[in-house]
Amino acid sequence: MNRRQYLTRAGAGVGTLAALAGCLDDLTGSESTTSAEDRTGVRELNRAVGALNDAALALDIEGGGVDDSGEVEFDAAEPDGLIEDARAHLETAAAELDDDRNPDIETLRTYADVLEALVVVTETITDEELEPDADAVFDASGEERDLEAASATVDEWIGELETAETCHEEADTGYRALDGDRFEELARIDRTDLEDGIASLGDVLDSLVTLVDGFDSMLDGYEALDEGQEYTENDEYEGAEAAFTDAESAFETATETFESDDEPPTRLADQFETARCQSGHLTDAAEAFGEAASAAQSGNVLAVDRREREAERSLEAADECTE
């Protein structure tokens, strides 16, 4: 996926580590007064802290958090480079400082691990391909739908999101492993600010996972719908009824999934609205097609015609959800 990233700012504040901005601008680090310590090691330790805090600020998009005001860009190269620099400074510091400073080194390495994992999460949830990829799923309601391409797109997203979820879990685990007092003394930031950033990213990630899970169920419904129509064309109405029942169940699952997130972030709001609209109409279409197939088995031609026309109107309504 394209890694030139952006996201529309989301309502509750998705800006990672937003509260850090005011805390970090004046960070210079403090050198120990212990004369036995090598000044090179102390300077390298402070440089590592500065680089890591700069990386945290790079994750705090535009320093003000993410709200409802528009599109911003996220470039993972900046925080990744800062974290790499910090790790190099920590290696030098570890070689120069006495062993009693090892807990400080390990605390900052954990901080680096947390930020590195958050970069992956942020990169995923701000992927600018989300909108066109969602459109590919929505377009599957049309007559010339390409289910194979849409399924490949959703499968790719599922893989990306699984990686992001793993990284988010690792970030949360690393945060909880931090020695809070030591971390705050070294980094000069409130540990809870880091926790807030992790939680905010997790909220957006959860919404995106919900959206893509719903898409996956929708595509299962489309496949069953096509199967039912093939059975109908071959006058195999019992098989058609079973397939349409499967389609109805899949579309209902999609609707329930979309409705489970009643307040998605702003960037995803349009996608959720369209998805709910489509899945509802598609459920109605599958139900009507199933009843038409049942009527065909009993030879009720009028009921078949009526229910098929209702199903077609529901399909048209699903297609109109994107307008």
N, C-alpha and C positions, 0 to 999 in steps of 0.2 A: 504494500500500500504506500501511497505517496506520503513521505514523511516531512513535507513542508506543512506545518500544522497550524490550525486556528480553531478557536471555538467562540461561540456566541456566549456572552457572559450569563451565568446562570443565577437564578433568583436568590438562593440562600447563601451564596458565596462559595464558589468552587475554587477560588484562587488559592492555590496551595501555599500554606505557610503565610497567609495574608498578615497575620498579626506580627510577623517577624520584622516587617519593614522598619518600624520605628525603633526597634531594638538594636539593629545591626549597623546602622549607618556610621556610628561612632566607634565601632569595634576596632581596637588596635591590638588587644591581647596584653597580658601583663607578664613581665619576666619575673621569675622567682628571685627572691632575695638571698637564696642559698648560694653562697659563694663557690661551693664545690661543683656546682653544675656548670657544664660547658655552655657558654653563651651561644654558640652555634646551634646547639640542640634546642635551646629555649626559643631562639629566633625561628627555627624551622617549625617548632610546635605552634608558635603564634601564626606563622604564615599558613599552616595547614588549617587552623581555625578560621582565618580570614577567607581562605578559598572556599571552605565548606559553607560558611555563612553567605558568601556571594552566590554560591550554587543554590542555596535556599531562597535567596532573593530572586534568582532567575526563575525559579519555579513559582514565585509569587508574581504572577503576570501583571506587569505595569505597576507593581508595588501597591496596588490598591485592592487586590482581590478581584474576583470575577462577579460582576453583577449583571444588570440587564441592558447594558448600554451599546453593545455592538460586537464586532469581530476583532479579535486580536490574534497575533501570531505566536506560536511557540516553536522554538528551535532547540531541539535536544542537544545539539552540539555544544552550546554554551555551558549549561550545567555539567554535562559529561566531561568537558575539558577542565573545568574547575575542580571537579572531583578527582580527576586523574592527577592534576597538579597537587592537590591536597595529599593524596596517597604518597606521592613522591616526597613531599616535605615530611610526612610522617615516617617514612623509611629512614631518612637522614636523621630525624630527631631520635628515633629509636636507637640508632647506632651511636649517637653522641651523648645521650642522657644516661644517668644511672638507672639501675634496674628498678629502683623504687618509683620511677615515673612510668613504668609499664602500664599500670592501670589507666593513666591518662591517655597513653597511646591507644590502648584497646577501646576506650570510650569513644575517642574520635574516629577510630576505624569503624566502629558500629554506627556512628553518626553518618559516615560516608556510605556505608552499606544501605542505610535507611534512605538517604537522598537518592542514591543510584537506583533503588527500586522504584522510588516515586517518579523519577524521570520516565521510566518505562510506562507507568500508569498514565502519567500526563500525556505522553506521546500518543498513547492509544486512544484516550477519550477525546483528544483534540484532532483526530485524523480528519482532514478535509474531504476524504473520500466518503464519509458517512452519508452525506446528502445524496450524491449520485447513486451510491449503493442501495440506499433505502428506496430511491425511485425505481431501481431495477426490480425490486420486490413488488412495489405498488403497480408497476406496469404489467405484472403477471396477471392482473385481472382482465386485461384486454384480450382480444381475439388472437393477436399475433404474439402471445406471450412466449418467452424463452425460459422455461422452467429450469433447464440445465444450467444456463448462465446464472440465473438468480440463486439456484442452490449452491453453485460454486462460490458465489459471493458471500452467502450466509455462512457456509462452511469456513471460509477464510476468516470471517469476523469471529466465529466461535473459537477458532484457534488463537487469534490475537487476544481475545478477551480472557481465555483460560490462562494465557501467559501473564496478562495484566493482573488477574485475580491472585495468581501465585505471588507476583511481585508485591502486591498490596499486602498480602498476608505476611510476607517476609519483612516488609517495612514496619508493620504493626508489631510483629514479634521482636524485631530489633529495638524498636522504641521502648517496649516494655522491659527489655533486658538492660536498658541504660541505667547506670547509677545516677539518679536524678540530681543529687547535690553536686556530684563531681561534674556532670554534664553542664549544669548551669554555671558553675564556677569557671569552667574552661571556655564554654561558648558564649557566656554572658547573655543568654536568652532564657526565657521561661520554658521549661520542658513541656508545659501544657500547650504552648503555641505550636510546637511540633505535632502534638497529638491532634490539635484542631485541623492542621493541614492534612494529616493522614485521613481523618474522618471525612473532611470535605471532599477529597478525591474519591474516597470510597463510596460516598453517596452518588456521585455522578457515574462512577463505574457500575454500581448496582443498577441504576436506571438504564444504562446502555445494555447491560446483560439482559435485563427484562425485555427490552425492545427486540433484541436479536433472537431471544428465545421465542418470543411471539411470532417473529418472522418465520422461524423454523417450523412452527406448528402450522402457520398459514400455507407454507409450501407443501407440507404433508397433505393439507386439505386440497390444494390444487391437484396434486398427483392423484388422489382418490377421486376427485371430481372428473378428471380426464378419463380415468379408468371406468367410471360409471357411464360416461357418455359413449365410450367405445362399446361397452356391453349393450347399451340401448340401441346403438346403430346396428348391432348384430341380433337384435330382438331377444337378447338374453336378459330378461327383466329381473330375474331373481338375483343374478350376479350384480346387475346395475343397482338394485335397491341396497344390497349390502355395501357396495362401494360408496354410494351416496350417504349412507349412514356413517361410514368411516369419515367421509369428508365433513359432514356436519359436526361430528365429534371433534375433529381437528380444528375446525374454525371456532368452535365454542371454546376450546382450550386456548386458542390464540387470544380471543376476546377477554377471557378471564385473566390471562397473563398481562395483557396491556392495561386492563383495569386495576391490576394489583398495585400499580404505581399511579396514585391519584394526583401527584404533584411533581412531575418530572422537571428537570432543569430546563431553562428557557430554550437552550439550543435544540433540545429534543422534543419540545412541546408540539410542534407542527407534525413531526413524524408520528408521535403517539396519537394525535387527533385523527390523522389520516388512517392509521392502522386500525384504530377502534371502529372508525366508520366502515372501512372495507370488511373487516372480519365479521361485523354484525350483518351486513348485507349478504356476504358469502354464506354465512350460516343459514340465512333464510333461503338462499338459492339452493343449497344442498338439501335442505329439508323438503322444498317443493319438488325438486327432481326425484327425491326418494319416494315421495307420495305419488308422483306420476308413474314411476316404475311399478309401484304396488298396484296402482289402478290398471296398468297395462296387463298385469298378470290375471286380473279378474275380467278383463275385456271392457272396462268402463272407458270408452273412447272420449267422452265429454270431459271426464275428470282428468284424463291424461292431457288433453289439450289445454284445459284451464290451468292446471298446475305447472305445465311446462312454460306457459306464457308468463306466469307469476315468477318462475325461476329466472327466466330471461330478463325480466324487468329488474330483478334483484341484482343480477350480474351487471346490468347497465348502471344501476345505482352505485355498485361497488367501484366501477370504472370512473364514475363522476366524482368520487371522493377526492380525486387528485386535482380537480379543477379549481 
